[in-house]
Amino acid sequence: MLQIGDEVVYFSVVFLLVVLVTRSATWATLLTAFLYIFMVMFRFPPVPADRAARVLRPGALSSSGGVPVVAHRGGSHDAPENTLAAIREASRNGATGVELDLSFTADGVPVLMHDETVDRTTNGSGPISKLQFVQLRRLNAAAHHRMKDRFNVEKVPTLQEAVEECIRHQLTIFFDVKGQPDMAVSVLHNMFKKFPVLYNSSVVSSFEPKAIYKMRQTDPHVITALTHRPWRLSRFGDGTPRSLSTWSQLWTGVLDVLLDWAHHRVLWKLCGISAILVQKDFISRDYVQYWAERGVEVVGWTVNTAVEKEYYQNLLKISYMTDSLLEDCDPHY
């Protein structure tokens, strides 16, 4: 729950800022009251904590020392990412869940694909949004994988094929909405209606707050999570600037600060999330405690070394996503 102290601080800060800008206590009072009423009227309560806990911390944890381990993109180091083979391999290697990336073909078929193009993971080229499903189906999703000789040929699966495979292996699913939030929410809503077991075995997550808010608006019973990496707008995952322009870096840096503030103070409550997925380098025990006090579970990504995994299992004691359940590997951002 949001602490009473939080609300007092947040709205007091808003009030003071408006007073400084407008030099009018009346306008500051009216705007602060408007924001408070907006939050009360349009925020979504989170799903019951006990149900969220069963999904985010499933009981079968024997392989991970009591901490749920989620195979990132199905475990992209151990098998071709976002494929049925990856789902099967993740289950075989002891994962409690898988994170899968939702994308769409030119003819609107929901499939698994992380990138905007098919170049990195398949023997094809071009944006996935420009390819018909029949064209995508001809591609080999194992073409560039380090273990392509073992997996040989893997098709890009549809969302339903992936869901059915996960249900078969009793894996928790983290659906990552990459884009087209309206279409994604509609497709996921239909999937939840077709497979009701998903209400107790899946989480819908996204970097885009709009997608999560829309998901809760469409179906308030779905467990959701915001994905967050500080400085995402101004820097790539490895820390290099997205732009060489000093002004662009400054502007996107300011936006990053505002976005970070919004995630930790407003968006989580507005959307009624049950978890926040955060890049591993920004998580500490104090950070986990901050969110625990608000009833929100922290999940780290992408945790790919034995040292990091030990830290998450024995010190933080929280769930994490990894590209490999078998060995150390390079990070994916």
C-alpha positions in Angstrom: 0.0 0.0 0.0 1.1 3.6 -0.5 2.2 5.0 2.8 0.2 7.9 4.3 3.5 9.8 4.6 4.2 9.3 0.9 0.9 11.0 -0.1 1.5 13.9 2.2 5.0 14.5 0.9 4.1 14.1 -2.8 1.2 16.5 -2.8 3.0 18.9 -0.5 5.8 19.1 -3.1 3.3 19.6 -5.9 1.7 22.4 -3.9 5.0 24.2 -3.2 6.2 23.9 -6.8 2.9 25.4 -8.1 3.1 28.2 -5.5 6.7 29.0 -6.6 5.7 29.0 -10.3 2.3 30.8 -10.1 2.8 32.8 -6.8 -0.8 31.9 -6.1 -1.9 29.8 -3.1 -5.3 29.5 -4.7 -4.1 28.0 -7.9 -1.7 25.7 -6.0 -4.6 24.5 -3.9 -6.9 23.9 -6.8 -4.2 22.1 -8.9 -3.1 19.9 -6.0 -6.7 19.0 -5.2 -7.3 18.2 -8.9 -4.3 15.9 -9.0 -5.4 14.1 -5.8 -9.0 13.6 -7.1 -7.5 12.3 -10.4 -5.4 9.7 -8.6 -8.3 8.6 -6.5 -10.7 8.3 -9.4 -8.5 6.8 -12.0 -6.0 4.5 -10.3 -6.5 0.8 -10.2 -6.1 -1.2 -7.0 -3.6 -4.1 -7.3 -4.8 -7.7 -7.5 -5.1 -9.4 -4.1 -1.6 -9.8 -2.6 -2.0 -13.5 -1.9 -2.8 -14.3 -5.5 0.0 -12.1 -6.8 2.4 -13.8 -4.4 1.4 -17.3 -5.7 2.3 -16.1 -9.3 5.4 -14.1 -8.5 6.8 -16.6 -6.0 5.6 -20.1 -7.1 6.2 -23.0 -4.8 8.4 -25.3 -6.9 11.7 -23.7 -6.2 14.0 -26.6 -5.6 16.6 -25.7 -8.3 17.2 -22.1 -7.2 17.6 -22.1 -3.5 14.1 -20.8 -2.7 14.2 -17.9 -5.3 12.1 -18.0 -8.5 14.2 -18.0 -11.6 12.8 -16.7 -14.9 14.3 -17.6 -18.2 14.8 -14.3 -20.0 13.4 -14.6 -23.6 13.1 -18.3 -22.7 16.8 -18.5 -21.8 18.4 -17.0 -24.9 21.9 -18.5 -24.1 20.7 -22.0 -23.6 18.4 -22.2 -26.7 17.2 -19.9 -29.5 15.4 -17.1 -27.8 11.6 -16.8 -27.9 11.1 -20.3 -29.3 9.2 -23.4 -28.2 12.6 -25.1 -27.9 13.7 -22.4 -25.4 10.5 -22.9 -23.3 11.1 -26.6 -23.2 14.8 -26.2 -22.4 14.0 -23.7 -19.6 11.6 -26.2 -18.0 14.2 -28.9 -18.3 16.9 -26.7 -16.7 14.7 -25.9 -13.7 13.3 -22.4 -14.4 10.1 -21.5 -12.6 9.0 -19.2 -15.4 9.8 -17.6 -18.8 9.8 -14.1 -20.1 8.5 -13.8 -23.6 8.4 -10.9 -26.0 5.1 -10.1 -27.8 5.3 -8.7 -31.3 3.0 -8.6 -34.4 3.4 -9.4 -38.0 2.2 -7.2 -40.9 -1.1 -9.1 -40.9 -1.6 -8.8 -37.2 -0.6 -12.2 -36.0 0.8 -12.1 -32.4 4.2 -13.9 -32.3 7.3 -14.0 -30.2 10.1 -11.6 -31.2 12.2 -9.2 -29.2 13.7 -7.0 -31.9 11.9 -4.7 -34.4 13.7 -6.7 -37.1 14.2 -10.4 -37.7 17.9 -10.0 -38.7 19.6 -10.8 -35.4 17.8 -14.0 -34.6 16.7 -15.5 -37.9 18.0 -16.1 -41.5 15.7 -13.4 -42.8 15.9 -9.6 -42.8 13.7 -6.6 -42.4 11.1 -5.3 -39.9 8.8 -7.9 -38.5 6.0 -5.4 -38.9 6.5 -5.6 -42.7 6.5 -9.4 -42.9 3.3 -11.5 -43.4 3.0 -14.4 -41.0 3.5 -16.9 -43.8 6.8 -15.2 -44.6 7.9 -15.2 -41.0 7.0 -18.9 -40.7 9.6 -19.8 -43.4 12.4 -18.3 -41.3 14.7 -20.3 -39.0 14.8 -18.7 -35.5 17.9 -20.8 -34.6 20.0 -19.6 -37.6 22.4 -17.4 -35.6 22.3 -19.1 -32.2 25.5 -20.5 -30.8 23.9 -23.9 -30.5 22.3 -23.9 -34.0 23.7 -27.4 -34.8 21.8 -28.9 -31.9 18.5 -27.0 -32.4 18.8 -27.0 -36.2 15.5 -25.5 -37.3 13.2 -23.6 -35.0 10.1 -21.6 -36.2 9.0 -18.3 -34.8 6.1 -19.3 -32.6 2.7 -17.7 -32.4 1.7 -16.3 -29.0 -0.9 -19.1 -28.5 1.6 -21.8 -29.3 4.0 -20.4 -26.7 1.2 -20.1 -24.1 0.1 -23.7 -24.7 3.7 -24.9 -24.3 4.2 -23.0 -21.1 0.9 -24.3 -19.6 2.1 -27.8 -20.6 5.3 -27.3 -18.6 3.6 -25.4 -15.8 5.8 -22.3 -16.2 4.9 -18.8 -15.1 4.8 -16.5 -18.1 6.0 -12.9 -18.1 4.5 -11.3 -21.2 6.6 -8.4 -22.3 4.7 -5.9 -24.4 7.1 -4.4 -26.8 4.8 -2.0 -28.7 1.3 -1.5 -30.2 -0.2 -1.5 -26.7 -3.8 -1.4 -27.8 -3.4 -4.4 -30.1 -1.3 -6.2 -27.5 -3.8 -5.7 -24.7 -6.7 -6.9 -26.9 -4.8 -10.0 -27.9 -3.7 -10.8 -24.3 -7.2 -10.2 -23.0 -8.5 -12.8 -25.4 -5.7 -15.2 -24.4 -6.7 -14.9 -20.8 -10.3 -15.6 -21.6 -9.3 -18.6 -23.7 -6.9 -19.9 -21.1 -8.2 -18.9 -17.6 -5.2 -20.6 -15.9 -3.2 -17.6 -17.0 -4.8 -15.5 -14.3 -2.9 -17.5 -11.8 0.3 -18.2 -13.8 1.3 -15.1 -15.7 2.3 -11.4 -15.5 1.9 -8.7 -18.2 4.9 -6.3 -18.1 6.1 -3.4 -20.2 8.4 -0.4 -20.3 5.3 1.5 -21.5 3.0 2.6 -18.6 0.2 3.1 -21.2 0.2 -0.6 -21.9 0.0 -1.6 -18.3 -2.7 1.0 -17.5 -4.7 -0.2 -20.6 -4.3 -3.8 -19.5 -5.7 -3.1 -16.0 -8.5 -1.0 -17.5 -9.4 -3.9 -19.9 -9.1 -6.6 -17.3 -8.4 -5.6 -13.7 -7.8 -9.2 -12.7 -4.6 -9.5 -14.6 -1.3 -9.3 -12.6 0.9 -6.6 -14.1 4.4 -5.2 -13.7 6.2 -2.1 -14.9 9.7 -2.6 -16.4 12.2 0.1 -15.6 15.9 0.9 -16.3 17.1 4.3 -15.0 18.6 6.5 -17.7 16.9 4.4 -20.4 16.0 7.5 -22.5 19.4 9.0 -22.5 21.7 5.9 -22.5 21.8 2.4 -24.0 22.0 -0.6 -21.7 25.7 -0.6 -21.7 25.9 3.0 -20.5 26.9 4.7 -23.8 24.9 7.9 -24.7 22.1 7.5 -27.3 23.0 10.9 -28.8 26.3 12.8 -29.3 24.5 16.1 -29.0 25.1 17.7 -25.6 21.7 19.4 -25.6 20.0 16.1 -26.5 21.8 14.3 -23.7 20.8 17.0 -21.3 17.1 17.0 -22.3 16.8 13.2 -22.3 18.6 13.2 -19.0 16.0 15.5 -17.5 13.2 13.3 -18.9 14.9 10.3 -17.4 14.9 11.9 -14.0 11.2 12.8 -14.3 10.4 9.2 -15.6 12.2 7.7 -12.7 10.4 9.9 -10.2 7.1 9.0 -11.9 7.7 5.3 -11.7 8.5 5.4 -8.0 5.9 7.9 -6.9 2.9 7.9 -9.3 2.8 5.3 -12.1 3.0 2.3 -9.9 0.0 3.3 -7.9 -2.0 4.6 -10.9 -1.6 1.2 -12.7 -2.0 -0.9 -9.5 1.1 -3.1 -10.3 2.1 -6.1 -8.3 5.8 -6.1 -9.4 8.4 -3.9 -10.9 11.1 -5.4 -13.2 14.3 -3.5 -12.7 17.8 -3.7 -14.4 20.0 -5.6 -12.0 22.6 -3.0 -11.4 20.2 -0.6 -9.6 18.8 -3.1 -7.0 19.9 -3.1 -3.4 18.4 -4.4 -0.1 17.1 -0.9 0.6 15.5 -0.7 -2.8 13.8 -4.1 -2.3 12.6 -2.9 1.1 11.2 0.4 -0.4 8.9 -1.6 -2.7 8.1 -4.3 -0.1 6.6 -1.6 2.1 4.3 -0.7 -0.8 3.3 -4.3 -1.6 5.3 -4.5 -4.8 7.6 -7.4 -5.7 11.0 -6.5 -7.3 12.3 -8.7 -10.1 15.9 -8.2 -11.3 17.1 -8.5 -14.9 19.3 -9.8 -16.5 21.3 -11.8 -13.9 23.9 -13.9 -15.8 26.8 -14.8 -13.5 27.1 -17.1 -10.6 28.2 -14.3 -8.3 25.2 -12.2 -9.2 22.8 -15.2 -8.8 24.2 -15.9 -5.3 23.6 -12.2 -4.4 20.0 -12.4 -5.5 19.4 -15.8 -3.9 21.1 -15.4 -0.6 21.2 -11.7 0.1 18.3 -10.0 -1.7 16.2 -13.1 -1.8 14.1 -11.9 -4.8 13.2 -13.3 -8.2 15.5 -12.7 -11.1 15.6 -13.2 -14.9 18.6 -14.9 -16.5 19.7 -15.8 -20.0 21.1 -19.1 -18.8 20.3 -21.5 -16.1 23.5 -23.5 -16.8 26.5 -21.2 -17.0 27.8 -17.7 -16.9 27.1 -15.6 -20.0 27.3 -12.1 -21.4 24.4 -9.7 -20.4 21.6 -8.7 -22.7 20.2 -5.2 -22.4 
